[in-house]
Amino acid sequence: MRILISLLLIATCCAQAKADNAESELLVKGCSEVAAIYDRQGQRHLYAGFTTSVSEALRAGYCKGVIDQYRRTEHCSNTWTEQAKRIAIQADDYLPSFNQLLSRSCG
């Protein structure tokens, strides 16, 4: 019985780590889209929306929404676009947790 409980605890822990990693990956991909859109078109360029695909826009919107929600409760010293760019440059080999990405990018 103890072995079964131990295995269940390990499985739960691993599943939670995978879910957090998936959230982190999604945030990094979305913020990479934000960085690419602004690098390609310039900050708040008028035609940025016309040259962005629907999937790019959805990922970028996810990033913007997450950052906006985070900024409602935390004071950040930089703009949301700077925060998105900081998240976008995270290394693929070691990806911080979702909350760490947000807090580290806040400045």
C-alpha positions in Angstrom: 0.0 0.0 0.0 2.8 2.4 0.9 4.5 1.7 -2.5 1.2 2.5 -4.3 0.8 5.8 -2.4 4.4 6.7 -3.1 4.0 6.0 -6.8 0.8 8.1 -6.9 2.6 11.0 -5.2 5.5 10.8 -7.7 3.1 10.7 -10.6 1.2 13.7 -9.3 4.4 15.7 -8.8 5.6 14.8 -12.3 2.2 15.7 -13.9 2.2 19.1 -12.1 5.8 19.8 -13.3 4.8 18.9 -16.9 1.7 21.2 -16.7 3.8 24.1 -15.4 6.4 23.5 -18.1 3.7 23.5 -20.7 2.3 26.8 -19.4 5.9 28.3 -19.4 6.4 27.1 -23.0 3.1 28.6 -24.1 4.0 31.9 -22.5 7.4 32.0 -24.1 6.0 31.2 -27.5 3.4 33.9 -27.2 5.8 36.5 -26.0 8.2 35.5 -28.9 5.4 36.3 -31.2 5.0 39.7 -29.6 8.7 40.4 -30.0 8.7 39.2 -33.6 5.7 41.4 -34.5 7.2 44.5 -32.9 10.6 43.8 -34.4 9.2 43.3 -37.8 6.8 46.3 -37.8 8.3 48.6 -35.2 6.7 49.7 -31.9 2.9 50.1 -32.3 3.1 50.3 -36.1 -0.2 51.0 -37.7 0.0 48.0 -40.1 1.3 45.4 -37.7 -2.2 43.8 -37.5 -2.4 43.4 -41.3 0.9 41.5 -41.6 0.3 39.1 -38.7 -1.3 35.7 -39.1 -4.2 34.6 -37.0 -2.2 32.1 -35.1 0.6 34.6 -34.4 -2.0 37.1 -33.2 -3.6 34.5 -30.8 -0.3 33.6 -29.3 0.7 37.2 -28.9 -2.7 38.0 -27.4 -2.2 35.2 -24.8 1.1 36.7 -23.8 -0.4 40.2 -23.6 -3.3 39.0 -21.5 -1.1 37.1 -19.1 1.2 40.0 -18.6 -1.7 42.4 -18.2 -3.3 40.2 -15.5 0.1 39.9 -13.7 0.6 43.7 -13.8 -2.8 44.3 -12.1 -1.3 42.9 -8.9 2.4 43.5 -9.3 4.3 46.8 -9.9 6.7 46.4 -12.8 9.4 49.0 -13.7 9.2 48.4 -17.4 6.6 48.4 -20.1 4.6 45.3 -21.0 6.4 45.0 -24.4 9.8 45.0 -22.6 8.4 42.4 -20.2 7.3 40.3 -23.2 10.7 40.5 -24.8 12.4 39.4 -21.5 10.1 36.4 -21.4 10.7 35.6 -25.1 14.5 35.3 -24.7 14.3 32.4 -22.2 16.5 29.4 -23.0 14.8 26.3 -24.2 17.2 24.0 -22.3 16.1 25.4 -18.9 12.7 27.0 -18.7 11.8 28.7 -15.4 8.3 28.1 -14.0 5.4 30.2 -15.2 5.5 32.4 -12.1 9.3 32.8 -12.2 9.0 33.9 -15.9 6.6 36.6 -14.9 8.4 37.8 -11.8 11.9 37.9 -13.5 10.6 39.8 -16.5 9.0 42.5 -14.4 12.3 44.3 -13.8 
